[in-house]
Amino acid sequence: MTRLRQVPEPSIIVPLTSTTEPTVRKRLTFTGAIGAACMLPLRGIINLCVALRVHPNTLTLIGVLINVGAAWALGFGRFRLAFVIMLVANIFDFIDGKVAHILGLQSEFGAFWDSTLDRFSDLALLTGLIFLYSKLNRSDYVMIAALTLIFSIMTSYARARAESLVEKCKVGFMERPERIVLLMIGTITNRMAGVLWVVLVLSILAVIYYTFLALNKLPLPSREGVAGIFNRAFFWTDERATLPYDLWVIAILAFVWLVPPDWLGDPMAHDAGLVAWIGSRF
């Protein structure tokens, strides 16, 4: 994932080795619990890579090459296979930074390598969807997938460029981990159309607007009251594994899962959808 090779602070940190310093526990949330559960098998993989002294740059490269396989599966409409391949690929994508930290191999080139190959992965996955929709003669979703690709890449670029001008630009929901998880959800549930719309709408606008306010020394939108609810939704300033973050995640998942595919003109999902099913019972 796009970051310096260092260990991010999860909700609950469990030592990977006996030398890891204990960390203050935070209140466990829905997304924090999922993250903690995922760390159980990943911890063993991390320790194995550390024992074998696998270079983190090699792990990053392996993850990208596997993601190319996921792009192939997406291009031929094999969503379930794409999900499995993406799951494997993102194990490597996740552990490279942790292995680098434990082995003391963080470097400026490592950060550059990681960030650059992440862009290749993003481009490959969305190019696979563009290829799929072109085969289905769905020019509308070719354009939607292409715009999602552009906005996804530009979000990462705009954030990096903004942070060369302002102290911090930690806004917007669609950082790379969220985009990848949503794409995986789209594959396993066959709700890719809803995922593309979410990524497209929530990608870059918040970063641009926030940077404009910061550079012109204008007051940032309030987080208080009813207006604050909308501001927090637009700028997405809530940290991961917090209650507000969980609520926004649930809202997004509800949109992806509940909106009938026909309403979005989904080229791949042909069922009535959960809302239509419930409506038919009444």
C-alpha positions, 0 to 999 in steps of 0.5 A: 500500500502507498506509505513509507515502510513503517508499521501503521498503528492498528486499533489493537497492537499485538506483539509480533515478537517478544521484543515489540513494545506494548501499546496502549489499547484503544476501544475495539470497533467493528472495523477494528475487530475485523483488522485484529482478526485478520492479523492472526494469520498474517502474523505467522506469515510476517514472522516466516518472511522475517525468519527467511529474511525475504526482502520487502521489495521482493514482497511488493513485486510479488504482490503486484504480479499476482494482482495482474492475475486478478486483473485478468480474471476481472477482464473475463468476468470471473469475479470469484476467482479475482477475489481469491487472487486479490486476497492473496496479492494483498497479503504481500501488499500488506506485510511488506511494510511490516517486514521492512520495519522488523528487519530494519530495511526501511528506505526512501527507495523502498517507499518509492518502489512501494508507491509506484508498484501500488499504482501499477496494481490499481491501473491493472485492476481497473483496466481489467474491468474496462476490458470486461465492459468493452467486451460486453459493449457497455460503453457507459461502464467503460467510461465509469470504470475509466473515470474511476481509474483516473480519479483513483490515481489522481487522489493519490497524486493530489494528496502527495502534492498537497502535502508538499504544500500544506502540513497535512492532507489527511482527508477523503475516504478513498485511500488505497486500502478502502478502494482495494477492499471495496473492489474485493467486496464487489467481486465476491458479492457481484456488486461491482457497479455500486463499488465503482460509483462509490469510488468515483464519487468519494475519490478526489473532490475532498482533497482538492477542496481541502487543499484550496481552503488550507492554502488560502488560509480559509476556515475549515468546515465545522465538525459540529451540529448537523452541518458537521455531519455532512462535512465529516462525510465529505472530508472523511476526517475520522480515523480508521477503527473509530465509531464514526468511521464504522458508521460511514463504512456501514452506510457505504456497504448498505448502498453497495449491497441494497441498491438494486443492480438494475437501478445502476444498470449493472452489466454483470449482476442480473438478480433483483437485489435485496431491496427489490426482494423485500419490496416484493414481499410487501 
